[in-house]
């Protein structure tokens, strides 16, 4: 079992609370939690598995908060959640086989593109708009692809769900956020099970961080519902940019190796 100092554990708990708050509004909680776990000394694969455990608490808390206020119909969205679950489990199981380096090269640019879209697109508010993809087709194509990505790699999955709901499903920003957290919760469950089956989860750390995530996500969801797009939009833009920068400055990013940095 992984041993950790009390001071380090407290830092991880604080990081989890902040991650839960941000993730419940704009996604990107892994931007805080995964580096914190790595700095605490967990091996990379165990950091990913433990992050999925603590993320369950945050995404579950946010989903409950949004559903309680009627922003997402859990029963109606259950089939989509199941598809996201299966996609993420398959992604996590196949993570060691897929070309992760290609994802790490292109992901920062995709995140910056999403940030620019939300920053400069006019009329980005909480009003539903034209549906460009029928719900069934959306659920059978977009949902499993993003769920699979969340299992195999992870960072930015919430942002991708948000973009898909706004651009393809025609949802307003707050409604898109609520549905994103449900599908993100389902993908977290799927990938967590896969990681747990191979024994790469630090349970004590994950549960303690998870409790903090739950509280942070509760507060974040409350603020998002009270402020809507005027809070979600800028935080989503900042989160995407920050995650892109974090990936680009990572010394192990293959893009830095390619250009000789």
N, C-alpha and C positions, 0 to 999 in steps of 0.2 A: 504493500500500500504506500502511496506517495505521502511523505511527511512534509509538513509545512509549518513555518513559524506563525505564532499568533498574530504578529504585526502584519505579516504578508497576507494572512487570511482576512484581516480587517480591511486591508486595501482592496482585495478582490471583492469583498462584499460591497464596498462603496462603489467600485467600478461597475458592479452588476446593477446596482440601483440606478446609476446614471444611464447605463446601457438600456435598461428596461424602460426608462422614461423616454429616451430618444427613439427607441425602436417602436414603441407603441404609437408614435406620431408619424415618423418618417422612415422607419426601417433603419438598418445599419448598426444595430446594437453590437454586432460582432466586431465592428471597428474598434470598440472599446474592450470588450470581453476577451477576445482571442489574444491580442497583444499582452493584456494583463496576465492571462494564464501562462503564456510563454515566458514572460519576464519572471513569473513566480517559479519557473523551473520545470514545468510540465513538458514532456516530449510533445512534438507537434501533433501527432495523431491523437494522443490523449487529450491535448488541449481542444482539438476539434470535437471529440466525443463528449468531453465535459461541458463545452460550450453548448452543445445541443441539449444536454440535460437541463442546464440552467435556463436556456432559452424557452423551454417548454413552459416554465412558470410565467415568464413575461408575456409570451404570445397568447397563452391561455388566459391570463388575467385581462389583457387588452380585449380579447375576443368576448369574454363574458361581459365586460363593461359596455362595449359597443352593442352587443346583442340585447342587453338589459334595457337600453334606450331605444331599441327598435331600428338600429342602423344596419343590421344584418339579420336575416332569417336563417337561423342555424339549421332547421329541418329542411328548408328548401335548398340550402347550399351544401347539404351533406354529401350528395354524389360528387360534387366538385372537390370537396375536401378529401374524399376517399381517393380520387384520382391523383391529387397532389401528394397524398400519403404514399401511394404505390410508386409514383415517379421518383420521390425522394429516396425511398428505400432502395430502389434499383440503382439510383445514382450513387448512393453511399457504398453499396456492395461492389460497384464497378469502378470506384474511385481510383484504385491502384492501376487500372488498365487503360483508362482514358488519358488523352494528351493534355494534362493539366497545365503544362507550360504555355500552350496556345491560348488557353483561357486567361492566364495571368498576363499575357502580353496585350490582349485586346480589351480586357475588362475595364481598365482605367479610362480608355477612350469612350467606351459605351456609357460609363457612368457620367462622364462629362457631357456627353450628348443628351442624356436624360436631364441633367441639371440645366442645360441651356434651354431645353424644350419647356420645362416647367417655369423657368425664369422669364422667358420672353413670349410664351404663347399668350395671346390676349384672352380675356373672358375665362380665365382659369379660376373657377369658383365652385360652390357646392351644388350648382344646378345640373341635373342630368341632361345629357345632350343626345345627339344622334348615335344610335347603335350601329356600328359598322360590321359586327360579326355576330351571327345568331348565338344565343346562349349555349346550345348544344355543341356547335362547332368550336366555340371558345373553350368549352370545358374539355373537349376531346383533343385539342391541339395545343393551345397556349398553356393551360394549367399543367398538364404533365411535363411539358418541356421545361417550364420554370421550376416545377417541383424536382425534376431530375437534376437540373443545374444546382438547386439548393443542396441536394444530397451529395453531389460529386465535388462541389467547390464551395458555394455558399454566399460569399460577400456580395451584397447588392441584390439578392433575390427579392427582398421586399420592395425595392425600387422598381424592379422589373414588373412585379405584380401590379404596382401602382400605375405604371405607365400603360400596361395592357388594359387595366380596367378603365382608365380615363380615355385612351385613344380608341380602343376597340369595342369595349362594352358601353361606352358613352356615360360612365358614372361621373357624378360630381366628386370633388376631391375628398370630402369627408366620407361619403359612401364607399369610395374606392379604398380609403384607408381601412375602414371597418372590414370590408371583404378581404383585403390583403392580409390582415392579421389572422383571420380564420384559416385561409389557405396556407399561410406561413406556419401556423400552429400545426396543421396537418402534416406539412413537409418536415417540420422539426420532429414530430413523433416518428415518422417513417425513418428518417436518417438516424435518429437516436437509437431506435431498435437495432438497426444494422450495426452501429458502433458498439452497442452494449453486447451484442452477440459475440463480438470478437474481443471483448474485454478491455476496451480502451476508454473507460469512463472512471474518473475519480469521484466516487459517489458522495463522500462527505463534503468536498469542496463544491460539487455541483448542486447539492441540495441547499447548502447555506447561501450560495450565490443566487440560487433560484428563488428563495424567499425574498431576498432583496430585489431581484428582478420583478417579482410579483407586485411588490409595493410601488416600485418605480413606474411600472407599466400602468398601474391603477391611476396614479397621479397624472401620467402623461395622457392617457385616454380621456380622463376627465377634462383636462385643459384643451385637448383637441376638439372635443365635442362642444365645449363652451366657445371656442374661438374659430373653429372651422378652418377654411382655406387660408385665412390671413395668418394663421400660425403654421399650418401644415406645409404650405407651399414654400416659404423661406427656409424652414427647417429641412425639408426634403432636398432643396437645392444645396444647402450647406453640407448636409450629410453626404450626398453624392460626390461633391467636390473633395471633401475631406477623405472619403474612402478612396477615391482615385489617387490623391496625393500619397496617402498611406501605402497604397500598393506600389506606386512608382518609386518611392524612396526605400522600399524594402530591398536590402542588399542582395537577397536571393532571387529577385525578380529577373527572369531570363532576358527581359528587354534591356536592363542595365548591362548585362553581360554582352548582349549583341552589339551595343553601341560603345562598349568599352569604358563604362563608368564604374 
